């Protein structure tokens, strides 16, 4: 798996970014919005990637951030959305806007995005609402943009709980227990176990 490529932007054309790295020029499929964000031709850039490899073809998709790639992966989970369709969707909206629309359940707005019809919009809401992997800037961060208790958040989200509700509960309970001194002397794993149990009880009510 190629996680990312770092090199000099050698060319741009609609849907394609050309990146030179150690004498090799890569042809990378990107969204139109990504093309605008990535550094101009002649400048260096780091591109996060996804390699699609089948018996018939090999395509390398590129993203300006891990967040954009995560949303791309989320879109691929929806029945009927392939890599090129996901890229077309990302060309017509930002990651944050799409996540906000999905979490709000506004199927009408989704239907207006080129590449998304009525059936696909309904499938996106069913499969992605509350489960997107975008980072919330309001999370308590460890310096990398992730919550200190990301493991707890991901674990509960994978159990089917709404990710936004999970984040709110985890962050609020963590702050509360920290203030009460309940975390004093505990390891990170012990803190996570405590929060997991408390959140299960709260989210089940």
C-alpha positions as CSV (number, residue, x, y, z in Angstrom):
1,X,0.0,0.0,0.0
2,X,1.4,3.4,-1.0
3,X,0.3,5.7,1.9
4,X,1.7,9.0,0.3
5,X,4.0,10.4,-2.3
6,X,6.2,13.5,-1.8
7,X,7.6,15.2,-4.9
8,X,7.4,18.1,-7.3
9,X,4.1,19.0,-9.0
10,X,5.1,18.7,-12.6
11,X,1.7,19.3,-14.2
12,X,-2.1,19.6,-13.7
13,X,-5.1,18.9,-15.9
14,X,-8.8,18.3,-15.1
15,X,-8.9,15.3,-12.9
16,X,-5.2,14.6,-13.0
17,X,-2.2,15.6,-11.0
18,X,1.4,14.8,-12.2
19,X,4.0,14.5,-9.5
20,X,7.7,13.8,-10.1
21,X,9.4,11.7,-7.5
22,X,13.0,10.3,-7.8
23,X,12.9,10.5,-11.6
24,X,9.4,8.9,-11.9
25,X,6.4,11.0,-12.9
26,X,3.2,9.8,-11.3
27,X,-0.2,10.3,-12.9
28,X,-2.6,10.7,-10.0
29,X,-6.4,11.0,-10.2
30,X,-7.7,13.8,-8.0
31,X,-10.9,15.7,-7.5
32,X,-11.3,19.2,-9.0
33,X,-11.3,20.7,-5.5
34,X,-8.1,18.9,-4.6
35,X,-6.4,20.2,-7.8
36,X,-7.1,23.8,-6.6
37,X,-5.8,23.1,-3.1
38,X,-2.6,21.3,-4.0
39,X,0.5,23.4,-4.6
40,X,1.1,25.0,-8.0
41,X,3.2,23.4,-10.7
42,X,6.9,23.6,-9.8
43,X,6.3,23.4,-6.0
44,X,6.7,20.4,-3.8
45,X,3.6,18.6,-2.4
46,X,2.7,15.6,-0.2
47,X,-0.2,13.6,-1.7
48,X,-2.0,10.9,0.3
49,X,-2.9,8.1,-2.0
50,X,-5.1,5.1,-2.7
51,X,-4.2,2.4,-5.2
52,X,-7.0,0.7,-7.1
53,X,-5.7,-2.5,-8.6
54,X,-7.8,-5.0,-10.5
55,X,-7.2,-7.5,-13.3
56,X,-8.3,-4.9,-15.9
57,X,-6.8,-1.6,-14.5
58,X,-4.6,0.2,-12.1
59,X,-5.5,3.7,-10.9
60,X,-3.7,5.9,-8.3
61,X,-6.0,8.3,-6.5
62,X,-4.6,11.3,-4.6
63,X,-5.8,13.5,-1.8
64,X,-4.4,16.7,-0.2
65,X,-5.2,15.4,3.4
66,X,-5.9,12.3,5.3
67,X,-9.3,13.7,6.1
68,X,-10.2,13.8,2.4
69,X,-9.0,10.3,1.9
70,X,-10.9,9.0,4.9
71,X,-14.1,10.5,3.4
72,X,-13.3,8.9,0.1
73,X,-13.0,5.5,1.9
74,X,-16.3,6.2,3.6
75,X,-18.0,6.9,0.3
76,X,-16.7,3.6,-1.1
77,X,-18.7,1.8,1.6
78,X,-21.9,2.9,0.0
79,X,-23.4,0.4,-2.5
80,X,-23.2,1.8,-6.0
81,X,-20.3,4.3,-5.3
82,X,-17.0,3.3,-6.9
83,X,-13.7,5.2,-6.7
84,X,-14.3,7.5,-9.7
85,X,-17.9,8.3,-8.5
86,X,-16.5,9.1,-5.1
87,X,-14.0,11.4,-6.6
88,X,-16.7,13.1,-8.6
89,X,-18.7,13.7,-5.4
90,X,-15.6,15.2,-3.7
91,X,-15.2,17.5,-6.8
92,X,-18.5,19.1,-6.1
93,X,-18.4,19.6,-2.3
94,X,-16.0,19.9,0.6
95,X,-15.4,17.1,3.1
96,X,-16.8,19.2,6.0
97,X,-19.9,20.2,4.0
98,X,-20.7,16.7,2.9
99,X,-20.2,15.4,6.5
100,X,-22.5,18.1,7.8
101,X,-25.2,17.4,5.3
102,X,-25.1,13.6,5.9
103,X,-25.2,14.0,9.7
104,X,-28.1,16.4,9.4
105,X,-30.0,13.9,7.3
106,X,-30.8,16.4,4.6
107,X,-31.4,14.1,1.6
108,X,-32.6,17.0,-0.5
109,X,-29.2,18.7,-0.4
110,X,-27.4,15.4,-1.2
111,X,-29.6,14.8,-4.3
112,X,-28.4,18.2,-5.7
113,X,-24.7,17.1,-5.6
114,X,-23.7,16.0,-9.1
115,X,-23.1,12.2,-9.1
116,X,-25.7,11.5,-6.4
117,X,-29.2,10.5,-7.3
118,X,-32.2,9.9,-5.0
119,X,-31.4,6.2,-4.4
120,X,-27.7,6.9,-3.7
121,X,-28.5,9.8,-1.4
122,X,-30.8,7.5,0.7
123,X,-28.1,4.8,0.8
124,X,-25.5,7.4,2.0
125,X,-27.7,8.5,4.8
126,X,-28.4,4.9,5.8
127,X,-24.8,3.8,5.8
128,X,-22.8,6.9,6.7
129,X,-24.9,9.0,9.1
130,X,-23.0,9.4,12.3
131,X,-20.2,7.1,11.1
132,X,-17.9,9.4,9.1
133,X,-14.2,9.4,10.0
134,X,-13.6,13.2,9.8
135,X,-11.9,14.7,12.8
136,X,-13.8,17.2,14.8
137,X,-11.7,20.3,15.5
138,X,-13.5,20.7,18.9
139,X,-12.0,17.4,20.1
140,X,-9.5,17.4,22.9
141,X,-6.3,16.9,20.8
142,X,-3.0,15.2,21.4
143,X,-1.2,17.4,18.9
144,X,-2.2,15.3,15.8
145,X,-5.8,16.5,15.6
146,X,-7.1,13.3,17.2
147,X,-9.0,13.0,20.5
148,X,-7.0,11.6,23.4
149,X,-9.6,8.9,23.6
150,X,-9.9,8.1,19.9
151,X,-9.8,4.4,20.6
152,X,-13.0,4.6,22.8
153,X,-14.7,6.8,20.2
154,X,-13.9,4.4,17.3
155,X,-14.9,1.4,19.3
156,X,-18.3,2.7,20.2
157,X,-18.9,4.0,16.7
158,X,-18.1,0.6,15.3
159,X,-20.8,-0.8,17.6
160,X,-23.3,1.3,15.7
161,X,-23.7,4.4,18.0
162,X,-23.9,7.8,16.4
163,X,-20.3,9.1,16.2
164,X,-21.2,12.7,17.1
165,X,-23.1,11.6,20.2
166,X,-20.2,9.3,21.1
167,X,-17.7,12.1,20.8
168,X,-19.8,14.4,22.9
169,X,-20.3,11.8,25.6
170,X,-16.6,10.7,25.7
171,X,-15.2,14.3,25.9
172,X,-17.8,15.4,28.5
173,X,-17.3,12.3,30.7
174,X,-13.5,12.5,30.4
175,X,-13.5,16.2,31.5
176,X,-15.8,15.3,34.3
177,X,-13.8,12.4,35.6
178,X,-10.6,14.4,35.2
179,X,-12.1,17.2,37.4
180,X,-13.2,14.7,40.0
181,X,-9.8,13.2,40.2
182,X,-11.0,9.8,39.1
183,X,-8.2,9.6,36.5
184,X,-5.4,10.2,39.0
185,X,-2.9,7.4,39.0
186,X,-4.6,5.5,36.1
187,X,-2.9,4.4,33.0
188,X,-4.3,5.4,29.6
189,X,-5.8,1.9,29.1
190,X,-7.5,2.1,32.5
191,X,-9.0,5.5,31.6
192,X,-10.3,4.2,28.3
193,X,-11.9,1.2,30.0
194,X,-13.6,3.4,32.5
195,X,-14.9,5.8,29.8
196,X,-16.1,2.9,27.6
197,X,-18.2,1.4,30.4
198,X,-19.6,4.8,31.4
199,X,-20.5,5.7,27.8
200,X,-22.2,2.3,27.2
201,X,-24.5,3.0,30.1
202,X,-25.2,6.6,29.0
203,X,-25.7,5.9,25.3
204,X,-28.0,2.9,26.1
205,X,-30.5,5.2,27.9
